[in-house]
Amino acid sequence: MTDSHVTTIDEAFIQRVAQLVIRRLAQMQLANMTAPVADAARPAPPPQASCDEKVVTDEAVAGRPVGTTLVIRSDAIVTPLAKDTARQRQVRLVRGDRSNGNQAKATS
């Protein structure tokens, strides 16, 4: 069975379609310009956590997401393995007093 129905497209129809496409593209561009800035443009701050333990061990560091800042007690003892794990996972150990928000210095 052959299809003998042939549709002709005139120039006026092509111009209307082109105008609709251009109008839609302009609307999409305008919507993108007025959309809120994506989070990718503004990186999220690294996660922050705290550890109230007197001795900071590998277990306290290993479960933290990469890039976390871990606030530890100012008098905490950090085991060598915890320091190695923090370095590998890019966890920043910061000594400080969580009660008043003061952070003294990063622990290496």
C-alpha positions as CSV (number, residue, x, y, z in Angstrom):
1,M,0.0,0.0,0.0
2,T,1.5,3.3,-1.1
3,D,0.8,6.7,0.4
4,S,-0.3,9.0,-2.3
5,H,-1.0,11.9,0.0
6,V,1.8,14.5,-0.4
7,T,1.9,17.6,1.8
8,T,3.4,20.7,0.5
9,I,5.0,23.2,2.8
10,D,4.9,26.8,1.7
11,E,7.3,29.5,2.7
12,A,4.8,31.2,5.0
13,F,4.5,28.0,7.0
14,I,8.3,27.7,7.3
15,Q,8.5,31.3,8.5
16,R,5.8,30.7,11.2
17,V,7.6,27.6,12.5
18,A,10.9,29.5,12.5
19,Q,9.4,32.3,14.5
20,L,7.9,29.9,17.0
21,V,11.2,28.2,17.5
22,I,13.0,31.5,17.9
23,R,10.4,32.7,20.4
24,R,10.7,29.5,22.4
25,L,14.5,29.7,22.4
26,A,14.3,33.3,23.6
27,Q,11.9,32.3,26.4
28,M,14.3,29.5,27.5
29,Q,17.3,31.8,27.5
30,L,15.4,34.4,29.5
31,A,14.3,31.7,32.0
32,N,17.9,30.6,32.4
33,M,19.1,34.1,32.9
34,T,16.5,34.7,35.7
35,A,17.0,31.3,37.3
36,P,18.8,31.3,40.7
37,V,22.5,30.8,40.6
38,A,23.3,27.1,40.7
39,D,25.1,25.7,43.7
40,A,27.9,24.7,41.5
41,A,28.8,28.4,41.0
42,R,29.1,28.8,44.8
43,P,30.8,25.8,46.3
44,A,29.3,24.4,49.5
45,P,31.3,24.9,52.6
46,P,33.1,21.7,53.8
47,P,31.2,19.7,56.3
48,Q,32.1,20.3,60.0
49,A,31.8,17.9,62.9
50,S,33.1,17.7,66.4
51,C,34.7,15.1,68.6
52,D,34.5,15.4,72.3
53,E,36.8,12.5,73.0
54,K,40.0,13.0,75.0
55,V,41.8,10.7,72.7
56,V,41.1,11.1,68.9
57,T,41.5,7.7,67.2
58,D,41.4,6.5,63.7
59,E,37.8,5.5,64.1
60,A,36.8,9.1,65.0
61,V,38.3,10.3,61.7
62,A,37.8,7.4,59.3
63,G,34.0,7.7,59.2
64,R,34.0,11.4,58.3
65,P,33.4,12.6,54.7
66,V,36.4,13.7,52.7
67,G,37.1,17.4,53.4
68,T,35.4,17.6,56.8
69,T,36.7,19.9,59.4
70,L,36.7,18.0,62.7
71,V,36.8,20.3,65.8
72,I,38.5,18.4,68.6
73,R,39.1,19.3,72.2
74,S,42.0,21.7,72.9
75,D,43.5,19.1,75.2
76,A,42.8,16.1,73.0
77,I,45.5,13.6,72.2
78,V,45.5,12.6,68.5
79,T,46.9,9.2,67.7
80,P,49.5,8.9,64.9
81,L,47.1,6.6,62.9
82,A,44.3,9.2,63.3
83,K,46.7,11.9,61.9
84,D,47.5,9.7,58.9
85,T,43.9,8.9,58.3
86,A,43.0,12.6,58.5
87,R,45.7,13.4,56.0
88,Q,44.5,10.7,53.6
89,R,40.9,11.7,53.9
90,Q,41.7,15.4,53.8
91,V,40.0,15.8,57.2
92,R,41.2,19.0,58.9
93,L,41.6,18.6,62.6
94,V,41.1,21.9,64.5
95,R,41.6,22.3,68.2
96,G,39.1,24.5,69.8
97,D,36.4,25.0,72.4
98,R,33.0,24.2,70.8
99,S,31.1,25.8,73.7
100,N,32.1,29.4,72.7
101,G,32.9,28.8,69.0
102,N,36.6,29.6,69.4
103,Q,39.0,27.6,67.3
104,A,42.6,27.8,68.2
105,K,44.6,26.1,65.5
106,A,44.7,23.3,63.0
107,T,46.4,20.1,64.1
108,S,48.9,18.5,61.7
